Amino acid sequence: MDDTNQYLKADTNQYLKADTNQYLKADTNQYLKADTNQYLKTDNNKVINEKYIKWIKKIDECLEVCTKSIGCGIGDTHKICKINNSDSYNKLNKHFN
């Protein structure tokens, strides 16, 4: 399977990102365009570039964000919670509404 501009099926409430900076929600066919070179603050005070987000998973009022090119395992994600970083959380959470 050619991986250029292809999306893989994911769990509910998870987004996958293609090389074109577009997100696809796993349980719908809705595409959401991501802004380029935008930065987000994580709960551990790290700053990440939206451009490098590979997937996002929502858990209650927190988001787990993977930025590793090879994917993320348990403990490899960045956490962004509404209570700690409302601006970053709201910016990403709008894709789940």
NUDREN-665697 format. One record per residue (C-alpha): x, z, y; residue number from 1. Coordinates in Angstrom, 2 decimals. Layout:
<recs>
@xx->X; zz->Z; yy->Y; seq->NUM;
...
</recs>
This chain:
<recs>
@xx->0.00; zz->0.00; yy->0.00; seq->1;
@xx->1.40; zz->-0.96; yy->3.38; seq->2;
@xx->1.68; zz->2.20; yy->5.50; seq->3;
@xx->1.59; zz->0.40; yy->8.85; seq->4;
@xx->-1.51; zz->1.49; yy->10.73; seq->5;
@xx->-3.03; zz->2.95; yy->7.57; seq->6;
@xx->-4.80; zz->6.29; yy->7.32; seq->7;
@xx->-5.03; zz->8.53; yy->4.27; seq->8;
@xx->-8.04; zz->10.60; yy->3.23; seq->9;
@xx->-7.61; zz->14.24; yy->4.23; seq->10;
@xx->-9.49; zz->17.51; yy->3.93; seq->11;
@xx->-12.40; zz->18.22; yy->6.28; seq->12;
@xx->-11.33; zz->19.23; yy->9.80; seq->13;
@xx->-7.95; zz->17.59; yy->9.50; seq->14;
@xx->-6.67; zz->14.64; yy->11.51; seq->15;
@xx->-4.04; zz->12.14; yy->10.46; seq->16;
@xx->-1.99; zz->10.17; yy->12.95; seq->17;
@xx->-0.77; zz->6.60; yy->12.62; seq->18;
@xx->2.15; zz->4.95; yy->14.37; seq->19;
@xx->-0.24; zz->3.67; yy->17.04; seq->20;
@xx->-0.86; zz->7.20; yy->18.41; seq->21;
@xx->-4.45; zz->7.19; yy->17.18; seq->22;
@xx->-6.12; zz->10.04; yy->15.35; seq->23;
@xx->-8.71; zz->9.68; yy->12.62; seq->24;
@xx->-10.95; zz->12.55; yy->11.61; seq->25;
@xx->-11.04; zz->12.70; yy->7.84; seq->26;
@xx->-14.80; zz->12.88; yy->7.37; seq->27;
@xx->-15.81; zz->10.23; yy->9.94; seq->28;
@xx->-14.72; zz->6.80; yy->11.08; seq->29;
@xx->-14.22; zz->7.92; yy->14.66; seq->30;
@xx->-10.91; zz->7.02; yy->16.28; seq->31;
@xx->-9.56; zz->9.06; yy->19.18; seq->32;
@xx->-6.75; zz->7.79; yy->21.38; seq->33;
@xx->-3.97; zz->10.26; yy->22.10; seq->34;
@xx->-2.18; zz->10.46; yy->25.41; seq->35;
@xx->1.55; zz->9.80; yy->25.20; seq->36;
@xx->4.28; zz->12.18; yy->26.33; seq->37;
@xx->1.96; zz->15.14; yy->26.74; seq->38;
@xx->3.21; zz->18.60; yy->25.85; seq->39;
@xx->1.50; zz->21.59; yy->24.28; seq->40;
@xx->2.50; zz->25.23; yy->24.13; seq->41;
@xx->2.33; zz->26.96; yy->20.75; seq->42;
@xx->1.62; zz->30.62; yy->19.97; seq->43;
@xx->5.31; zz->31.36; yy->19.45; seq->44;
@xx->6.14; zz->29.94; yy->22.92; seq->45;
@xx->7.53; zz->26.64; yy->21.64; seq->46;
@xx->6.67; zz->23.41; yy->23.42; seq->47;
@xx->5.75; zz->20.38; yy->21.31; seq->48;
@xx->5.22; zz->16.76; yy->22.31; seq->49;
@xx->1.82; zz->15.38; yy->21.28; seq->50;
@xx->3.59; zz->12.16; yy->20.40; seq->51;
@xx->5.10; zz->13.80; yy->17.31; seq->52;
@xx->1.93; zz->15.35; yy->15.89; seq->53;
@xx->1.39; zz->14.16; yy->12.33; seq->54;
@xx->-1.78; zz->16.14; yy->11.54; seq->55;
@xx->-3.95; zz->18.97; yy->12.83; seq->56;
@xx->-6.02; zz->21.40; yy->10.79; seq->57;
@xx->-8.61; zz->23.70; yy->12.33; seq->58;
@xx->-9.02; zz->27.23; yy->10.98; seq->59;
@xx->-11.60; zz->29.30; yy->12.87; seq->60;
@xx->-10.40; zz->29.43; yy->16.51; seq->61;
@xx->-6.82; zz->28.37; yy->15.68; seq->62;
@xx->-5.20; zz->25.02; yy->15.02; seq->63;
@xx->-2.30; zz->24.35; yy->12.66; seq->64;
@xx->-0.20; zz->21.46; yy->13.93; seq->65;
@xx->2.39; zz->19.55; yy->11.89; seq->66;
@xx->5.14; zz->17.74; yy->13.79; seq->67;
@xx->7.62; zz->17.07; yy->10.96; seq->68;
@xx->8.13; zz->13.42; yy->10.08; seq->69;
@xx->8.19; zz->14.26; yy->6.36; seq->70;
@xx->5.06; zz->16.39; yy->6.56; seq->71;
@xx->4.56; zz->20.15; yy->6.52; seq->72;
@xx->4.11; zz->22.76; yy->3.87; seq->73;
@xx->3.01; zz->26.37; yy->4.03; seq->74;
@xx->4.64; zz->28.04; yy->7.03; seq->75;
@xx->6.01; zz->24.77; yy->8.46; seq->76;
@xx->3.26; zz->24.26; yy->11.04; seq->77;
@xx->2.87; zz->25.30; yy->14.66; seq->78;
@xx->-0.08; zz->27.57; yy->15.38; seq->79;
@xx->-2.18; zz->27.19; yy->18.53; seq->80;
@xx->-4.97; zz->29.75; yy->18.90; seq->81;
@xx->-7.67; zz->29.78; yy->21.56; seq->82;
@xx->-6.99; zz->33.41; yy->22.49; seq->83;
@xx->-3.24; zz->32.83; yy->23.07; seq->84;
@xx->-3.06; zz->29.28; yy->24.49; seq->85;
@xx->-6.49; zz->28.20; yy->25.63; seq->86;
@xx->-5.30; zz->25.08; yy->27.49; seq->87;
@xx->-3.40; zz->23.64; yy->24.53; seq->88;
@xx->-6.14; zz->24.71; yy->22.11; seq->89;
@xx->-8.91; zz->23.10; yy->24.17; seq->90;
@xx->-6.94; zz->19.88; yy->24.58; seq->91;
@xx->-6.67; zz->19.44; yy->20.80; seq->92;
@xx->-9.95; zz->21.07; yy->19.81; seq->93;
@xx->-11.98; zz->18.46; yy->21.71; seq->94;
@xx->-11.19; zz->16.08; yy->18.82; seq->95;
@xx->-13.13; zz->18.37; yy->16.45; seq->96;
@xx->-16.36; zz->18.44; yy->18.44; seq->97;
</recs>
